[in-house]
């Protein structure tokens, strides 16, 4: 019988170490795999991802090329993100959204907010589309 140099546990440990090393080289663990996604509703009533948005995986303030109708927002890997009705992320244009997923009674997600925590169930209060001009994400 051949002697194995790696068992499944050792292989998994090496894969995790490699993933951590790669993530640190890309600017830290929090920034690796981070992105914000915007969805609208198409003519068939289906949610559709708004593609071709540069910088959606970068922290900071970013403008949409044109204001876009947005129905739902998802963000992964950032501390929080905010969306704005106007370009250049002015505080007075921050848009309030509500988490539509499951929440605990005292969770921060139980209340409408302009700070979107990681997750994919952020909707506007009345489930309508709104024009979004910019967004800001914190690493």
C-alpha positions as CSV (number, residue, x, y, z in Angstrom):
1,X,0.0,0.0,0.0
2,X,1.3,3.4,-0.9
3,X,2.1,5.8,1.9
4,X,0.0,9.0,1.7
5,X,1.7,12.3,2.4
6,X,-1.5,14.2,2.8
7,X,-4.7,13.1,4.4
8,X,-8.0,15.0,4.0
9,X,-7.4,17.0,7.2
10,X,-3.9,18.1,6.1
11,X,-5.1,19.0,2.6
12,X,-7.9,21.1,4.0
13,X,-5.5,22.9,6.4
14,X,-3.1,23.7,3.5
15,X,-6.0,24.9,1.3
16,X,-7.2,27.3,4.1
17,X,-3.7,28.6,4.6
18,X,-3.3,29.3,0.9
19,X,-6.7,31.0,0.8
20,X,-5.7,33.3,3.7
21,X,-2.4,34.1,2.1
22,X,-4.1,35.1,-1.2
23,X,-6.7,37.2,0.6
24,X,-4.1,39.1,2.6
25,X,-2.2,39.8,-0.6
26,X,-5.4,41.3,-2.1
27,X,-5.7,43.8,0.7
28,X,-6.9,41.9,3.7
29,X,-9.5,39.3,4.6
30,X,-12.4,41.7,4.7
31,X,-11.8,43.0,1.1
32,X,-11.4,39.6,-0.5
33,X,-14.7,38.6,-2.2
34,X,-16.5,41.8,-1.2
35,X,-19.1,43.3,-3.6
36,X,-22.4,45.1,-3.8
37,X,-25.0,44.0,-6.2
38,X,-28.1,45.9,-7.5
39,X,-31.2,44.3,-8.9
40,X,-34.2,45.7,-10.9
41,X,-37.4,44.1,-12.1
42,X,-37.7,43.2,-15.8
43,X,-40.8,43.4,-17.9
44,X,-41.7,39.8,-16.9
45,X,-41.7,40.8,-13.2
46,X,-38.4,38.9,-12.6
47,X,-35.5,40.3,-10.6
48,X,-32.5,40.9,-12.8
49,X,-28.9,41.8,-11.8
50,X,-27.7,45.1,-13.0
51,X,-24.4,44.2,-14.6
52,X,-21.5,46.3,-15.9
53,X,-21.1,48.4,-12.8
54,X,-17.4,49.1,-12.2
55,X,-16.0,49.4,-8.7
56,X,-18.8,47.4,-7.1
57,X,-16.1,45.3,-5.4
58,X,-14.2,48.4,-4.1
59,X,-14.8,50.3,-0.8
60,X,-15.6,54.0,-0.9
61,X,-18.1,56.2,-2.8
62,X,-18.9,55.3,-6.4
63,X,-21.3,56.9,-8.9
64,X,-23.6,55.0,-11.2
65,X,-23.0,56.2,-14.8
66,X,-26.7,56.9,-15.1
67,X,-29.2,56.8,-12.2
68,X,-30.6,53.3,-12.2
69,X,-33.9,51.9,-11.1
70,X,-33.1,49.5,-8.2
71,X,-35.5,47.1,-6.5
72,X,-33.1,45.1,-4.3
73,X,-29.6,45.4,-3.0
74,X,-27.2,42.7,-1.8
75,X,-23.8,43.2,-0.3
76,X,-21.2,40.7,0.7
77,X,-18.0,41.2,2.6
78,X,-18.2,44.9,3.5
79,X,-18.8,46.1,7.0
80,X,-21.8,48.0,5.7
81,X,-22.9,49.9,2.5
82,X,-25.3,52.8,1.9
83,X,-27.1,53.8,-1.3
84,X,-27.9,57.3,-2.3
85,X,-30.5,59.0,-4.5
86,X,-27.9,61.4,-5.9
87,X,-24.3,61.2,-7.2
88,X,-21.3,61.6,-4.9
89,X,-22.9,60.0,-1.8
90,X,-24.3,63.1,-0.1
91,X,-25.4,62.2,3.5
92,X,-28.8,63.9,3.0
93,X,-29.6,61.7,0.0
94,X,-29.0,58.4,1.8
95,X,-31.9,56.0,1.1
96,X,-33.6,53.9,3.8
97,X,-34.0,50.2,3.1
98,X,-35.5,47.3,5.1
99,X,-34.2,43.8,5.6
100,X,-36.8,41.3,4.4
101,X,-35.1,38.2,5.7
102,X,-35.5,36.5,9.1
103,X,-34.5,38.7,12.0
104,X,-34.2,38.4,15.8
105,X,-36.2,40.8,17.9
106,X,-33.3,43.0,19.0
107,X,-31.3,42.7,15.7
108,X,-30.1,45.9,14.0
109,X,-31.8,44.5,10.9
110,X,-35.2,44.7,12.5
111,X,-35.4,48.5,11.8
112,X,-35.3,50.4,8.5
113,X,-31.8,51.8,8.0
114,X,-29.4,53.4,5.5
115,X,-26.5,51.1,6.6
116,X,-26.9,47.8,4.8
117,X,-25.2,45.0,6.7
118,X,-24.0,41.9,4.7
119,X,-26.9,40.0,3.1
120,X,-29.0,39.9,0.0
121,X,-32.5,40.8,1.2
122,X,-32.4,44.7,1.3
123,X,-35.5,46.3,-0.2
124,X,-37.0,49.7,-0.2
125,X,-39.8,50.2,2.3
126,X,-42.7,49.8,-0.1
127,X,-41.0,47.1,-2.3
128,X,-40.8,49.6,-5.2
129,X,-38.0,50.5,-7.5
130,X,-36.0,53.7,-6.8
131,X,-33.5,55.7,-8.7
132,X,-30.0,55.2,-7.2
133,X,-27.3,57.6,-8.1
134,X,-24.3,56.3,-6.0
135,X,-23.3,54.0,-3.3
136,X,-20.7,53.9,-0.5
137,X,-19.2,50.8,1.1
138,X,-16.9,50.5,4.2
139,X,-14.3,47.7,4.2
